[in-house]
Amino acid sequence: MSQIKLYVATMNCAGCVAKIEKAFAAEPNVSARINLADKQVTVGGKMSSDTALAVMDKAGYPAQLIVDAKAAAEEKRVEDAVEYRLRMRQAIAALAVGIPMMLWGLLGGEMMINRPSMQLGWGIMGLVTLALLVGTGRHFYQGMWRALKAKTTNMDTLIVLGTSTAWVYSMLVVLIPSAFPMDTRHVYFEASVMILGLINLGHALELKARGKTSEAVQRLLGLQSSTAIRIGENGDEEVEIDQLKLGDKLRLRPGDRVALDGVVESGQSLLDEAMLTGEPIPVPKHVGDNLSAGTVNGNGSLVYRVTAGQQDTRLAKIIALVQEAQTSKMPIGRLADKISAVFVPTVVVIALLAAAIWYLVGPEPALSHALVVLTSVLIIACPCALGLATPMSIMVSVGRAAQMGVLVKNGEALQSASKVDCVVLDKTGTVTQGKPQVTDIHWIETNDQALSDEDKRALLGAIASLEQHSEHPLASAIVSYVKQASIPLPATEIFTNHQGKGIEGRVDGADFLVGNQALMAAFDVQSGEGVTDNHSGFVVEAAAQFAKQGKTAIYVAKAGKLVATIAIADPIKADAKAAISAIRSQGIRVVLLTGDNPQTAQAVAAQVGIEEVIAGVLPEQKQQHIKALQQQGHVVAMVGDGINDAPALMSADVGIAMGSGTEVAIESADMTLLSHQLIVIANLLALSRATIRNIKQNLFGAFIYNSLGIPVAAGVLYPLTGMLLSPVIAGAAMALSSLTVVTNANRLRQQKL
């Protein structure tokens, strides 16, 4: 499914979001994801960019097509800076006139038109105010006009109606005071300009705060190089990234940034991958190792071959995932969307009804009171804060997670993670390093004949020949061990993988089985030594000793007879014990779920502080255990890295894949850990809970603000206080509410985890 990204400068409230979503919902086979905080719309499905732009125009929101994300981010940064300066100038101009007028009235100055001389003075001020309405509020009028052409309403509608009503009423009082009762000849020019000044000031400060919100993505985009040193027929030449092709050889000088994903052809160096993985220690790179775009070279020099295009690098995919997650919605935010869809027209009706009631049955001066109520309700009810409450928090949280080395696929995953009370960990590659090594080989001699060194080397060659066809981490350990011993690998004649058990094959005419005890039992393999039991037919004492030491026993059978047991140890990650302790300290149950044998699993669990172990399970059984925990009422997070973990990752409430694992596991998961550090899981769960708290605070503030603000603006407190809410105060409150939401969301950037 293709995606089109659009930048919508005029999208600024929850009502805008609802209308754009409705416009695209009317199109067949099309979906739209909207990021109000970053003013972006992502359109998915069968739709051309021209059609998408036309839909936006028809909805009343002209858009720009985003072709280059990095260029678009830089352009937006520049535009935001220009708009910030413009809004500040507009705010200063409006407040410079509005504040003196307001102080004049507060300090006893005449605000009523009671004599002809007052008409001239206030008439001049009316013209000055009109110039300010046009100069500092033009964008609001333009926004309202676009909405009217699209037969809809938006935030600008409320602002324009409120400020224009106050100005028109005041100008009519100046021009024809005799048409108004004596006690209603009050002018409200200061209200119009003060409201525009305060709203523009609020928008300027909001722009400043929003810049910090999208900082994480901007930093990731900044990692993308624009040029590279290509090794051509005429030597080294500096070229633009878009000129590179797969297979091109590039030179990486000390201190340079990797341009595109590739494989080292020559040289060695240490690369800083912290910006992608969060790992603080530079990673050594040698011939054959993979390089990721955006990482920084140390003091060595490398030549590498390009293996991925500009849009297919790991960095590009990370940026795409982060941006997609930031545009996603949480269930907690859908209530705000439903309300916002009908909010503006409802507010207009409430404002007109309230003004009518004040005019018909209110105390004198009824007309002035009705005007104040109408203006105040229209201004204070603006749904900016409501629309920003959820997306601002999601943007900051997803960005911070990316800085921690975690890719979050969507906002819903964050909400689910906040409720997790049980974390299930795979063992190999998750709790352990995933780089197992052969530590012991126990040879089983048959027919009372000792195996010669030549026989052992031949057997190891045959075993490694089969294992090189397997993608299991333990298989690679055996292959590496044999290759390091310089043992040649014969050709494999037959190979069959038995998922969760091991492999079967034929080498040099001999049939081999290499796998766990379940595989040996399935083929009724007989042991040359050891004690038998009723379940498997054999248990080799040496294998039992391996298991007690936390080593995995791999059984090797030739022609139906057990010939060797290979011990493989996978070192436990340095921070595993501290990470599991941190997870448990949050009141979360921790379970080790592995296909390894129970003794090995128990040994590893004991070292890291896990008390509950489920071992010896097949992939489909992992999924069943996840579902069983869910049936017990747990919200389960599954952490794994292999293909055999994919079903469990899909079934868990939150699937967390290790970034070093397989593509299948990463695609199956809701979140991906780019870092090898397990402590990130504890931090991620803490961040998810902090995010939900932050969103609830924002939504509570926005709902309370509108729920209390509208009645107060309508005058419900008048019987107690004898005063109506000033439209100026309403404008300040509206601007402050949006700024409060943005500021509160940005607290997540410094949230202690």
N, C-alpha and C positions, 0 to 999 in steps of 0.2 A: 504494500500500500504506500503510495507516494505521499509526501508531506510538503505543504506549502507554508512558509512562515511569513507573517505580515506584521508590520509595525503600525500601530494605530495611535497617533499622537493625541487624538481628541477623546480617547476612551479614559474616563476618569471616575466612574462610580459603578456601583453594583447594578444600577439600572441599565447602564451601557452594556455590561456583560450579558444581562438577560436578553436584551434586544438583539445583540450579535448572535448569541446562541440560537435564538428563535429564528433568525434569518437563515442560518445554515441548516437548522433542523428541517426547514421546508424543502431543502434540496435532497434528492434521493441518493443513497449510498455515500453520504458525506458526514463527517464528524468534525467538530471544532472544539479545540482546547484553548482556553483563554487565560492569559497571565496578566491580570489587572495591574499587579505591582510593577511589571516590566513593560506593560502596554504592548503585549504581543499576542497574536492569534495564530495557532497552528491548525491548519486545515488538512484533514486526512481523507483519503478516498479518491474517487474518480472525478476530479475537478481540475480544470486548467487554472493557471495563475490569473489569467485575464478574467475568467468567470468569477473567481474568488474576489478579485478586486471590484468587479461589478456588483457582487452581492453586498460587499461592504459599503459601496457608494449608495446603493439603493436603501440600505439600512440607516444611512445618514452618518456613516463613519468612514471617511476616505482613508485609505491605507497605502502603505508602501511595501513592495515586495522585498524580502530579505534574501539576498543571494549569497553573500559572504558573511558568515556569522561574526567573524572577527572585525571586519570592516563595519558591519552594522552596529556592533557594540561600541566601537570607537566613535562612529557617527552619532550614536545616541548620547554618548558621554559629552560630546561637543555640543550637541543640541540642548541637552539638559543644562549645561553650563550657560549657554546663551539665554535659555528660557529663565534660568534662575536670576540672572542679572536683569532681564526684562521685568520679571515679576517684582523684584525688589525695587526697581525704579518706579514701577506703577504703584506699588504699595506706599513708597515714600511720598510720591506726588499726591496721592489721594489723602493720606493721613496728614500731610502738611497743610492741607486746606480744611480737612474734616475736624481735626483736633481743635484748632482755634475756634471754629464755629460751635463745637460741642462745649468747650470751656466758656464761651460767651453766654450760652444758655444756662449752664450750671452756675455761673457767677452772677446771675441776675440780669443778664442782657435780654433785650426784647426779642422774642421769637414769634410774636403775633403781628398780624397786619391790621393795625387799628387806625392808621392815618396814611394819607397819600405819600408822605415822605418815606415811610417804611417800604412802600411798593418799589420805589426806585432802587434803594439799597439792596433789598432782597432780590429784586429782579436781576441786578448785576450778578449777585451770588448764584442765582439760578442758572444764568448763562455760563458762569465759571464751572458750576457743578455739571452742566450738560457736557461741556468740553471734557471734563474728567470722566464722565460716564462713557463717552466715546473713546477717549484716550486710554483709560485704565481698565475699561470693561468690555472693549470691543470683542475680545475672544469669547466672552460669555454670550454676547448677542449672536455672534457667528455660530456658536454651538447650538443655540436655541433654534436658529433659522434652519440649520441642517436637520435638526430633529423634526421640525414642523414639516419640512419638505418630505421627510420619510414617514410623516403621519404618526409621530411618536413624541415622547417627552423625555427629558433627561435632567441632570443636576442643574445645567445652565438655565433650564426653563424656570426653576424655582428662584434662582438668583436674579434673573432678569425681571421676572414678574414682581418680585419684592422690591428691588431698587427702583424700577421704573414707576411702580405704583406710588411710591413715596415721592418721587420727583414730580410726576404729573399732578398729583394732588397739591403739592406745594406750589407749583407754577400756576395752577388754576386759582389758588388762594391769592397769589401775588397779582394776577391779571384782573380777576373779577371777585374781589373780596366780598362785595355786596351779595353775591350768590350764596354765601355761606353764613350760618349763624355766627354771631359775634364770638362765642367761646370756642368755635372750631377753626378759627383762622390762624392755625399754627402751621409753621413751615418745618419740613423734615429734610432739607437739603443735606444737612450734616449726616443724617442717617444713611443716605444713598452713598455718599463718598466714603464714609467710615466703613460701611459694610464691604464695599469693593476693596478698600485698602487693607482691611483685616483678612479678607479671603485671599487676596493676592499674596500677602505676607505669609499666610498659612501654606499656600501652594509652594512658595519659594522654599520655606523651611522643610516642607515635605519632600520636595525634589532633592534637597541636600541629604535628607535621611534615607531616601530610596536608593541613592547612589551607593550607600554602604550596604544595603540589602543585597544587591546583585554583585557584590564585590568578589564572591567566590568564583562565579562563572567568568567574570572579567579577568580574574587572575589565571584561570585555566586557559582562556582564549589567548592570554598573553604568553603562554608557553609555546604557542605555535610559531615556528620559524617562518620567515618569508623567503629566505634564500638558503642555498646549500652549495658546497664545493663538490662539483661533479668531476670525476676522473674520465676524461675523454681521450680521443686520439691525439689531440694537440696538448695534452697535459691537463692540469687543473683549471677549471673555470667556474666562476660564481654564477649560478643561474637561479631564476625564480622557482619556487616550489612547484607551481602548476606546469612547469616545463619538464619535470622529472617523470620517468616511466619505470614500471616494474623491471627489476633486473639491473637498473643503473647502479654504478659503483660510486659511492660518496666518501669523501675524506672527512674525518671528524678530528679537528685539531683540539689541543688542550683548551678547556674553557668553553668550547662550542656547545650549542644545544643540538640534540639529534633532530633532524628535519622530518624524517618519515621512519616508520617502523622498518627494521631491517635485521640482517644476520651478519655478524662479524666475519669478515673474510681474512683479515690479517691484523696483527697488533694486539695489544692488551692494555687495559686501563681500568680505573675505578670510576663508576658513574653514580652521580647523585640522583636517586629516584624518589626523593622525599616528596616532591611536589605532586607525584602521582600516587604513591603508596603510603606516605606518612612515615616510611622507614627512615630513621635518622642516619643509619650507617651506609656509606657508599658501597655499591655492589661491584665486585670484580667481574670483568668481562673478558672472555678469551675467544679464540676462533670457534665459530659454531654457536655462540650465545646470541640470544635475541636482544635487540635494542628497541626501546619504545620512544616514539616521538615526544619531544618536550623535556626529556631527561638531559642532564648536563654532564659533559665529560670532565674528567679530572686532569691529571698532568700527562697522561699517556696519549698516544696517537693511534687511531683506528681507521681501517678501511672497511666499509660495510656495504652490503647489497640491499637495495630497496625491495621490500616484500609486500608493501601495502600502499595504496593510493592515499591522497590527501584526506578523503572522506572516510577511509577505511582503517585509519590508524587507531590504536587503542585510545589515544588521547581524544580523537574526534568522537569516538563512540562514548567515551566518558562524558564529554561536554554535552553530547546529544541526550544522554540519559539524565544528566543533572537538569538540563533545560526542560526536558519532558516532565520530570518529577515536579519541577517548580510550577508547571502549568496545570498539574493535576488537582483534583478536588478531594476533600475529605467528606465523609458522611456528616460530620459535625457542622460543615459549612453550607450544606444544602438548604437548611432552613432559611438562612440569610438570602440565598438565591431566590427562593420562592417568594419571600416577602418583597425583595427588591423589584421583582418583575411587575408588581402592581403598586409600588410605593409612591412614585411621583404623582400619577393621576389621583391617587387616594388623598395625598397631602393637599393637592390643589382643591379638591372637593371639601376637605376638612377646613381649609383656610377660608374658603368662600362662605361655608355655613357658619363658621365662628364669627366672621365679619358681619354677616347678615343678622345674626342673633344680637350682636353688640349694637348694631345700628337700629334694630327694631325695638329691643327691650332694654338696652343698656342705659346707664346713667349719662347725663350730659357731660361734656360734649360728645354725643353718640357717634357722630361722623368721624371725629378725630380718633376716638377709641377703636372704631371699626377698622380704620386705616392702620393703626399701630398693630392691632391683632393680625390683620391680613398679612402685613409685611413680616412680622416676627415669625409667624407660623411657617410661611414660605421659606424664610431664610434658615431657621433653626432645624428644619426637618430634612435637610440635605443628607442623602444616604451614603456619603463618602466613607465614613468610618465603618459602616456596616459592610460595605463592599470590600474594604481593605483588611478587615479583621482576620480572615482565614488566609488569603494568599500571601500577605506580608510575612506571617509566621512561617508558612511553608517554605517560602523563598529563603529566609534566613536559616531555617533548620536544615534544609537540603544542602545549602551552601556550606554550612558548618560541618555537616556530615562528610561532604566531599573533601574538606580540608583535613578531616580525621582519617581519610582513606576509606570512606564508605560510599558506595553508590546506592541511592534510594530510588527505586523505579517509580513510585507514585506516593501521593499523600496518604492514600488509604493504608499503605503498609506502615507508615509512621503512626497512624492512629491505632492500628492493630498491635504494633510493637509496644505501645504505651500500656496495653492491658496484659502483656505476656507475664505469666506466673510460672512457666515451666520451660526451661531451655534444654533441648536435646542436642547432644554433641556427637558427631561421628568421631572416630579415633584417628585413623590414618589421614594425615594431611590437615587435620583440624586441631586436635590436641597435640598431636606429634608433628614433626617438621615435614612429613610427607616425602622424606628422602631416605628411605630405608637402606641399610647396609647389611651385607652378609657378615655374620660374626663367627658362626661355627658350622661345621659340616660333620654329621655323624654317619659314617659309612656302615652299612649293614652287610656283612660278608656272608655268603651262602656256600653250601657244599664244602664247608670247612676249608675254604680256600681264601687266602687273603688277597685283597685287590691290590694290584700293582699301581704305582704312580701313573703309569701310562693308561691303565684302565680307568682310573679316577678322572684323568684329564679328558678321556674320550667321553665318559658319562657327563661330565660338566659341559663339554662342547655340545652334546646332544640336548641337554636340558636348556642351555642358553639359546640354542637354535629354535626351540619351541617357544621359549619365553619372549623372544624378540617380536613375536606376532601378537603378544598380549599387551594391553595398555594399562594393566594393573601396576601400581607403584612397586609392589614386591617383585614383579617380573623384571622391571628395569634394574632393580638392585642385583639380581642374579646375573643379568646380562653384563652390567658394569663390572661385577666381580670377575667374571670369566674373561672379559676383554682385557682387564688390567693384568690378568695372569698370562696374557698373550696366547690363549688357547683358541685354535681355529674353530669356526662354527660350520658344521656340515649343513647340507641342504635339507630342508624340511619337506617331507613327502606328503603328509596329511596333517591338518591342524583343525581342532574343534575346541571351541570355548564353552565351558559349562558354567554359566553365570552364577557367581556366589560360591563356586566350589573349586574351580581350577581349569586345567587344560588337558587335552588328550591329543596325541599325535604319533606320527611315525617318522623315525630318522634312521637312515642306513638299514632299512628293513626291520628295525626293532620297534615295538609298540611301547609307548611311554605314557604314564599318567603323572602329572605334577599338580599338586593342589593340597587342599586341607583334608582333614580326617573324613569329612562327609563324602568327598570324592572317592577316597579309598574304599569306604564302606559300600558306596553305590556299585563299585566294580568288584566287590568281594576280594580285595587285595589281601594276601596273607603276609603276615610278618615273620621275619626270620628269627626274631627274638622278642622278648618283652612279655608282658602279662596281658591276657585277653580279657574282654568283658562282653556282656551280652548285647551291647548296642553297636559297637563298631567292629568288633572282631579283633581289635588290637589296640594297645596303648603303649607306645615306646617310651621307656623310662627316660631316655635322653630328651625326648620331646617334652615330657612333663617338667623336667628341670629347666628347659628353655622357657617354658610358659611362666614358671615361678619367677624368672628373672625379667619378665616383661618382653620376652622375645617371641616372635611368631614362628611356629614350626611348619615348614613346607615339606610334605612327603613326596618322595619320588619312587615310582614303581616302574620296573621294566619287565615286560612279558608276564605281568600279573604278580610279580614278586616285589616286595619292598626292598629297595637297594640303598636308600639314603634319606636322612632327615636333615634339612637345611634350616639353620636358625637365622632369622632376620630381625634386626632391631631397628626401630624407628625412633630416633632421639626425641624426647619430649621438648616442646617449645619452652624457652626460658621463662616466659611470663605466664605459662599456663596455670600454675598454682595460684598466683596472685590474681589472675583474671577470674578464675572460678570462685575464689574467695570473695571477690568484689561483686560477682553476680549473686552469690548466695546471701551476701550482706543486704541486698535489696529485697530479701524475702522471696527469692525465686528458686524453685526446685530445679536441680541440675541432674540430668540423666546422661550416661554414656551409652550410646547405641552403636554397636559395631558387628560386623560379620566375622570378626576375629574370634579365636577360641576364648572361652570364659576365663581361663587362668591368666592368659596374657592381658585380657581386658581388665581383670581385677587388679593385676599388678600395676598397670598404667594408672587406673583410677585411684589406687591407694597413694601413688606418688603425687597426684595433683589435687587430692581432697574431694573426689567424687565418691559418694556413698552408694549410689544406685546405678547398677550396671545391667544392661541387657546385651548379651553377646551371642555369637554364633547364629546370626539371623541373615536370611536372604533378603535381596532388595525389596521384594513384595512384602516380606514380613516387617521390614522397617516401616513401611507405609502403614501396615496394620497396627503396629505399636503406637505410631503417631495418632491414629484414629482412636485407639483405645484410651490414650491419655486425654484426648478431646472429649470422649464420652464420659470421662470422670469429672468433666467440668473445667479442665485446664485450657488456657489459651497458650498454645504451644509455638515456640520458635525452634526451628530445626536448622542446625549449622552443619554443612557438609561440603564436600569438594568433588566427589566422583560421580560417574554415570549412575552407579548403583544407589546414589543418594537422591537422584532426580525425582522419583515418585514421592518420596518422603518430603522433599522440599516443596513439591506442588501441593501436597495434602496439608502441610502445616499452616497454621494461621499466618505465620511469618516465616518465609524461607530465606535463609542467609547463606550465600555461597562464598567460599573462599576464592578470591580472584586468581589464585594460582592453580585452581582446579580446572575442570573441563568446561568447554563452552556450553555443553548440555546442562550442567549444574548451574552455571551462571544464568542461562536463559530461563531455567525453571524457578529461580529464586526471586524474591521481592527486593532483596538487598544483596550487594556484593561487597566483600571486604577486599580492598586492594592491598591492605596491610597484612603482614603475617602475624601481627600482634593480636592475641586473643583479648587483651584488655579493652580493645576497641569495642567488643561486643557489650561489655558492661557499660561503657560510655555511651554507646548507641541507644541502649535501652533507657538509660537515664535521660538522654537528650529527647527521646520520643515522649517521655512523660512530661518533661519540661515544656515541650512544644504544645502538647494538648492543654496544659495549664495556661500557657500563654494565649492560645486561641480562645479558651473559655473566658479569660480576663478581657480580651479584646471584644468578643461577642457580648459579654455581659455589659461592658462599658458602652458599646454601641447601642444595644437594645435599651439599656436604662436611659441613655442620653436621649434617644428618640421618644421612648415611652414617657419620660418625665418632661422633656423639653417641649413637646407639642402642646400638652395641656397647660403648662406654665405660660407658653407663648399665647395660648388661646385665652388666658386670663382667669384660670380657676383660682388663683391666689388673690385676685383683686378684692374679694370680700374681706380677706384677713389683713392685707397690706395696704389697700387703697391705691396700689400702683400696678401698672402693666409693664411687662418685660420690654425694655427698649430694643428696637430693631438692631441697634449698634451692638448691644450685648449679645443678641441672637447671632449676629454675624461672627463675632469673636468666638462664641461658643462653638459654632459650626467649624470654624477653622481649627480651633484647638482640639476638637474631637478627633479629626483625621490625624493631626500631628501626634496626638497621644497614642493612637493605635500604631503608627509607624515607629515611634520611639520605643514603645513597649515591645514590639516585635524584635527590634534591634538589640534588646537586652539579651536575647538568646545567643548573640555572638560572644558574649562574655559569661554566659551561664556556666557556673561551676558544676562539673559533672562528677 
